[in-house]
């Protein structure tokens, strides 16, 4: 089956006409500035040495027997009774030697392919919350209609580049097959790359096959041109469970990228010190890299980091803290030491789309960007420590992501931009509003916000005196009204729906 025709239609589709929600065009974001280095070279090396000691002397529990067999064949020391695997630095270095330094994800619309690695920057939709919230309908359990609306919003806002792993759980659907419905929504309502659910091999393979169908290519061709990605969440401290290991191996077998992400909360999943947390995170991430390369040398992998702290008074997770921001920066240094693409996150512990949610998100976002992250996961819509996907928070985050994208545009310094003629033309004490230099640039000179309100107080009052959260409600409603579904060839959609029906029948009441 060829998909040349729908591709041509998608690429030729005209841009949304002026008058819609102001937003930046789709762009391949690049970071032109050198990443921040919060650790000295000696400190980076000390963390590396400590992480190698963890791998060699303490070990990681690996609950999958086939995975343990793969690592034993590489020279790791394996105790099948306890599940502990120990390895020395030579095993790690051999695996790192086969990892690509960057890779590309190609979805069904190749105009929306993304590169991960180098100085690229990709923003992803929030993933995983069991609940949904908006200011009109309140907090509720995740469901399929809301799931589809979040996917539509991701398609509408150009600064969201990839779809995360189930933006909310559609709990009214059978747990063993709802991933099929989620993948279908991802493919029908967007033309972005998406994350596969990697709890077991079946869910991962379904995601790969459905992307291959949408692109009109074989699984073998998908292995050479990846289109999906997954997050492998390590059960910190020091445990890879069976389902996650199987999901990792399935993705690697088919050449699809895996993001190894330890979930390390200082004071709970790691010691309270940041140095210890980074050492443990590093050991767990390197272990996952070795396993992926054991399955298929050359498998694209990302160094994932999700290190924050808990509230020591209650034990509750905290996000967007100074410690979280520093961990985001430091983790980037570790990823670059191994020449691996780097995944970070955009997170907040606030229970609503308020000022706390904004400042915590800004802290974690700045840490990720300054740390040189290639993928910022949960970049738009995360609320309540990841328990809720919020419509209003998604809009607030899109505003922040767009502002960050504008910040990353290099400053142009040339004869025209220096504007000496304009400075000479305007008399002392005058203004530049009507000068030719201004008139030639006024439409594009500055970032135009989609949510911020720059009216004076009197005009703001006359317009309804809405705060940012109230305005965000109006923006997401308008975005859904303006949403345009990307075209899909009827034969491709029919094949996807047939695949879903066949797999649902095959799964039945069992596991995928």
C-alpha positions in Angstrom: 0.0 0.0 0.0 1.4 3.4 -0.9 0.8 6.5 1.1 2.3 9.0 -1.4 -1.1 10.5 -2.2 -2.2 11.3 1.4 1.3 12.6 2.1 1.1 15.0 -0.8 -2.3 16.2 0.3 -1.1 16.8 3.9 2.0 18.8 2.8 0.0 20.9 0.4 -2.8 21.7 2.9 -2.9 25.5 3.4 -2.1 27.0 6.7 -5.0 28.0 9.0 -6.1 31.5 7.9 -5.4 34.6 9.9 -7.9 35.4 12.6 -7.5 32.2 14.6 -5.7 31.8 17.9 -2.3 33.5 17.6 0.4 30.9 17.7 3.8 30.2 16.3 4.1 28.0 13.1 5.4 24.5 13.4 9.2 24.6 13.6 12.1 22.3 14.2 13.4 23.9 17.4 17.1 24.2 18.0 19.0 25.4 21.0 21.6 28.0 19.8 23.1 28.5 23.2 25.6 26.3 25.0 24.0 24.2 27.8 24.5 25.3 31.3 27.1 23.3 33.3 26.1 23.2 37.0 28.7 20.4 37.8 32.4 20.6 37.3 34.1 18.0 35.1 35.5 16.3 38.2 32.0 16.1 39.8 30.5 14.6 36.6 33.3 12.0 36.7 32.7 11.3 40.4 29.0 10.6 39.7 30.0 8.3 36.9 32.4 6.4 39.0 29.8 6.0 41.8 27.2 4.8 39.3 29.6 2.2 38.0 30.2 1.0 41.6 26.4 0.6 42.0 26.3 -1.5 38.9 29.3 -3.6 39.8 29.0 -4.0 43.5 25.3 -3.5 44.4 23.5 -4.5 41.3 20.1 -3.9 39.7 17.1 -6.3 40.1 15.9 -7.5 36.7 12.6 -9.4 36.9 12.6 -10.8 33.4 14.4 -14.2 32.9 14.9 -13.7 29.1 16.4 -10.2 29.8 18.8 -11.7 32.4 19.9 -14.3 29.9 20.7 -11.5 27.4 22.9 -9.7 29.9 24.6 -12.9 31.1 25.7 -13.4 27.5 27.3 -10.0 27.5 29.4 -10.9 30.5 27.2 -9.6 33.3 27.0 -11.5 36.6 23.5 -12.8 37.1 21.8 -14.3 40.1 18.6 -15.8 38.9 17.3 -16.6 42.4 17.4 -12.9 43.5 17.1 -11.4 40.1 20.2 -9.2 40.8 22.4 -8.4 37.8 25.9 -6.9 38.3 28.1 -5.6 35.5 31.4 -3.8 35.2 32.3 -0.7 33.2 33.5 -2.7 30.2 30.0 -4.0 29.6 28.6 -0.5 29.8 31.2 0.9 27.4 30.6 -1.8 24.8 26.9 -0.9 24.9 27.5 2.8 24.7 29.7 2.3 21.6 26.7 1.1 19.6 24.2 3.8 20.6 23.3 6.5 18.0 23.9 10.0 19.1 20.7 11.2 17.5 17.7 9.7 15.7 14.6 10.8 13.8 10.9 9.9 14.4 8.8 10.0 11.3 5.0 10.0 11.7 2.4 9.5 9.0 2.9 13.1 7.9 6.7 13.4 7.2 6.4 17.2 7.5 6.0 16.6 11.3 9.1 14.4 11.7 11.3 15.3 14.7 14.9 14.8 15.4 16.1 13.9 18.9 19.7 14.6 19.7 22.3 17.3 19.2 20.8 20.7 19.9 17.2 19.7 18.9 14.3 20.5 21.3 11.0 18.6 21.2 8.0 19.3 23.4 5.5 16.5 24.2 1.9 16.3 25.5 1.3 15.4 29.1 1.1 11.6 29.6 -0.3 9.1 32.0 -2.8 10.9 34.4 -5.8 8.9 35.6 -7.9 12.1 35.9 -9.0 15.1 33.8 -9.9 18.6 34.8 -11.3 21.8 33.3 -12.8 24.8 35.1 -16.3 24.3 33.7 -16.8 20.5 34.3 -14.4 20.0 37.2 -12.2 17.0 38.0 -13.3 13.6 36.7 -11.9 10.2 35.8 -10.1 10.0 32.5 -12.3 9.0 29.6 -12.2 8.5 25.9 -14.0 11.7 24.8 -11.6 13.8 26.8 -8.7 11.8 25.6 -9.7 12.6 22.0 -10.1 16.3 22.8 -6.6 16.5 24.3 -5.2 14.8 21.1 -7.1 17.4 19.0 -5.6 20.2 21.1 -2.1 18.7 20.6 -2.7 18.8 16.8 -4.0 22.3 16.9 -1.1 23.8 18.9 2.1 23.8 16.7 4.5 23.9 19.7 3.4 20.4 20.8 5.5 18.1 18.6 4.8 14.6 19.9 2.0 12.7 21.7 2.8 11.2 25.1 1.7 7.8 26.4 -2.0 8.2 27.0 -2.7 11.8 27.9 -5.3 10.4 30.3 -6.5 6.9 31.0 -9.9 6.2 29.2 -11.1 4.1 32.2 -14.5 3.2 30.7 -12.7 1.1 28.1 -11.3 -2.4 28.9 -7.9 -2.1 30.5 -6.3 -4.8 28.3 -7.3 -3.2 25.0 -7.7 0.5 25.6 -4.2 1.1 24.2 -5.7 0.2 20.8 -8.3 3.0 21.1 -5.6 5.4 22.2 -3.3 4.6 19.3 -6.2 4.9 16.8 -7.1 8.4 18.2 -3.5 9.4 18.0 -3.4 8.5 14.3 -6.8 9.8 13.3 -6.9 13.1 15.1 -3.2 14.0 14.7 -0.4 13.4 12.3 2.3 13.5 15.0 4.6 10.8 16.3 3.5 9.2 19.5 4.7 7.2 22.5 3.8 3.5 22.8 2.6 1.9 26.0 5.4 -0.5 26.9 3.8 -2.5 29.7 4.5 -5.8 28.1 5.5 -6.6 24.5 1.9 -6.8 23.1 1.0 -3.1 23.6 4.3 -2.0 22.2 4.1 -4.1 19.1 0.5 -2.9 18.5 1.7 0.7 18.6 4.5 0.0 16.1 2.3 -1.9 13.7 -0.4 0.8 13.7 2.1 3.5 12.9 3.5 1.3 10.1 0.0 0.9 8.7 -0.6 4.6 8.8 2.6 5.2 6.9 2.0 2.4 4.4 5.3 0.6 5.2 6.3 -2.8 6.6 7.6 -3.5 10.1 11.1 -4.1 8.6 10.9 -0.6 7.1 9.8 0.8 10.4 12.9 -0.6 12.0 15.0 1.4 9.6 12.8 4.6 10.0 11.3 4.7 13.5 8.0 6.4 14.0 7.1 5.7 17.7 9.0 5.9 21.0 8.4 4.6 24.5 9.3 5.5 28.1 10.8 2.8 30.2 10.1 3.8 33.8 12.6 2.2 36.1 11.0 1.2 39.5 13.6 3.0 41.6 15.4 2.1 43.6 17.2 -0.4 41.3 14.4 -2.5 39.8 13.3 -3.3 36.3 10.0 -5.1 36.4 9.1 -7.9 34.0 6.5 -6.0 32.0 8.8 -3.0 31.4 11.7 -5.2 30.5 9.5 -7.0 27.9 8.2 -3.7 26.5 11.8 -2.5 26.2 12.9 -5.7 24.4 9.9 -5.5 22.0 10.6 -2.0 21.0 14.4 -2.6 20.6 13.7 -5.8 18.6 11.8 -3.7 16.1 14.3 -0.8 16.1 12.1 1.7 17.9 13.6 4.2 20.4 13.4 3.7 24.1 13.8 6.4 26.8 15.2 4.9 30.0 13.8 7.1 32.8 14.5 6.3 36.5 11.8 7.8 38.7 14.0 9.1 41.5 12.4 11.2 44.3 15.0 12.2 46.8 14.1 11.1 50.3 11.9 8.3 49.0 13.4 6.5 46.0 16.9 7.7 46.6 18.9 9.2 49.5 18.1 12.8 50.2 21.3 14.2 48.7 21.3 15.3 45.0 24.7 13.7 44.4 23.4 10.3 45.5 20.2 10.7 43.5 22.1 11.5 40.4 24.5 8.5 40.9 21.6 6.1 41.4 19.7 7.6 38.4 22.8 7.3 36.3 23.3 3.6 37.2 19.7 2.8 36.4 19.7 4.7 33.1 23.0 3.0 32.0 21.6 -0.4 32.9 18.6 0.2 30.6 20.9 1.3 27.8 22.9 -1.9 28.1 19.7 -4.0 27.9 18.5 -2.2 24.8 21.8 -2.7 23.0 21.9 -6.4 24.1 18.6 -6.9 22.2 19.6 -5.0 19.1 22.9 -3.1 18.8 22.2 0.3 17.4 18.8 0.7 19.0 18.1 4.4 19.5 18.0 5.2 23.3 17.6 8.3 25.3 19.0 9.2 28.7 15.9 9.9 30.7 15.8 11.9 34.0 13.0 12.5 36.4 14.7 13.4 39.6 12.9 15.6 42.1 12.3 15.5 45.9 9.5 14.8 48.4 8.1 17.1 51.0 9.9 15.7 54.1 6.9 16.7 56.3 4.3 14.7 54.4 6.2 12.4 52.0 4.3 13.9 49.1 6.1 14.3 45.8 7.3 17.9 44.9 8.0 19.1 41.4 9.3 22.3 40.0 11.6 22.8 43.0 15.1 24.2 43.0 16.4 20.7 43.5 14.3 19.5 40.5 15.7 22.3 38.3 19.3 21.6 39.3 18.8 17.9 38.7 17.5 18.7 35.2 20.6 20.7 34.4 23.0 18.2 35.9 21.3 15.2 34.1 22.0 16.9 30.8 25.7 17.0 31.6 25.6 13.2 32.3 23.7 12.5 29.1 26.3 14.5 27.1 29.1 12.6 28.8 27.7 9.4 27.2 26.7 11.2 23.9 23.1 10.2 24.4 20.0 12.2 23.5 18.5 13.6 26.7 14.9 13.5 28.0 13.7 15.8 30.8 10.2 16.8 32.0 8.0 19.8 32.7 6.2 19.3 36.1 4.4 20.9 38.9 2.7 19.6 42.2 0.0 22.3 42.1 -3.6 21.0 42.4 -5.0 23.6 40.0 -3.9 25.9 37.1 -2.8 28.7 39.4 0.4 30.8 40.1 2.0 27.9 41.9 1.5 25.7 38.8 3.0 28.4 36.7 6.2 29.1 38.7 6.9 25.4 39.3 6.5 24.7 35.7 8.8 27.5 34.8 11.4 26.2 37.2 11.4 22.7 35.7 11.2 24.0 32.1 14.1 26.4 32.6 16.1 23.5 34.1 15.3 21.3 31.1 16.2 23.9 28.5 19.3 25.1 30.2 20.3 21.5 30.7 20.1 20.9 26.9 17.1 18.6 26.9 16.2 17.2 23.5 12.8 16.0 24.7 10.7 17.8 27.3 8.1 15.2 28.3 4.8 16.3 29.9 5.5 19.7 28.5 1.8 20.7 28.3 -1.1 19.9 30.5 0.5 18.3 33.6 -1.2 19.1 36.9 -1.5 17.7 40.5 1.9 15.9 40.4 0.8 14.0 37.2 -2.5 12.8 38.5 -4.6 15.1 36.4 -4.5 16.3 32.8 -5.7 19.9 32.8 -7.2 21.8 29.9 -6.4 25.2 31.3 -2.9 24.1 32.3 -2.3 22.9 28.8 -3.1 26.4 27.4 -0.9 28.1 30.1 1.9 25.7 29.2 1.6 26.3 25.5 2.1 30.0 26.2 5.2 29.2 28.2 6.5 26.8 25.5 6.0 29.4 22.8 7.8 32.0 24.8 10.7 29.6 25.3 10.8 28.9 21.6 11.0 32.7 20.9 13.7 33.1 23.6 15.8 30.5 21.7 15.8 32.4 18.5 19.2 34.0 18.1 19.6 37.7 18.1 20.3 39.1 14.7 22.9 41.8 14.6 23.5 43.3 11.2 23.3 46.7 9.5 19.6 46.6 9.0 18.8 45.4 12.6 21.2 48.0 14.2 18.8 50.7 12.8 21.3 53.5 12.7 19.3 55.3 10.0 16.2 55.2 12.2 18.1 56.5 15.2 19.3 59.4 13.1 15.9 60.1 11.7 14.0 60.4 15.0 14.7 63.7 16.9 15.8 63.7 20.5 12.8 63.2 22.7 10.7 61.8 19.8 9.3 58.3 19.2 9.8 55.5 16.7 6.1 54.4 16.3 5.8 55.9 12.8 9.4 55.4 11.6 9.9 53.3 8.5 12.1 50.9 10.5 9.2 50.2 12.8 6.5 50.1 10.1 8.5 47.5 8.2 8.7 45.2 11.3 5.8 45.9 13.6 3.7 42.8 12.7 6.5 40.4 13.5 8.9 42.3 15.7 7.7 40.9 19.1 6.1 37.7 20.4 2.3 37.9 20.2 0.8 36.0 23.2 -2.2 33.7 23.0 -3.0 34.0 26.7 -1.3 37.0 28.3 -3.3 40.1 28.6 -1.5 43.4 28.1 -4.5 45.8 28.4 -4.4 48.6 30.9 -6.5 48.1 34.1 -9.5 50.0 32.9 -9.8 48.2 29.6 -9.2 44.8 31.3 -12.1 45.6 33.6 -14.4 46.5 30.7 -13.4 43.3 29.0 -14.6 41.2 32.0 -11.6 41.3 34.3 -10.7 37.7 33.6 -7.5 36.3 35.1 -5.2 34.0 33.1 -7.0 30.8 34.2 -10.4 32.1 33.1 -8.9 33.2 29.8 -7.3 29.8 29.3 -10.8 28.2 29.4 -11.9 30.4 26.5 -8.7 29.6 24.6 -9.0 25.8 24.8 -12.7 26.0 23.8 -11.8 28.1 20.9 -9.0 25.8 19.9 -11.3 22.8 19.7 -13.7 24.9 17.6 -10.9 25.8 15.2 -9.4 22.3 15.1 -8.9 20.8 11.7 -8.6 17.0 11.5 -5.6 16.0 9.4 -6.6 14.1 6.2 -6.2 10.3 6.1 -6.7 8.1 3.1 -9.9 6.1 3.6 -8.1 2.8 2.9 -5.6 3.5 5.6 -8.2 4.2 8.1 -10.1 1.1 7.2 -7.0 -1.0 7.6 -6.3 0.6 11.0 -9.9 -0.1 12.2 -9.7 -3.7 11.0 -6.4 -4.2 12.9 -7.9 -2.8 16.1 -11.0 -5.0 15.7 -8.9 -8.1 15.1 -6.5 -7.4 18.0 -9.4 -6.7 20.3 -11.0 -10.0 19.5 -7.7 -11.8 19.9 -7.0 -10.2 23.2 -10.4 -11.0 24.6 -10.3 -11.1 28.4 -6.6 -11.9 28.5 -3.4 -9.9 28.4 -2.3 -8.2 25.2 
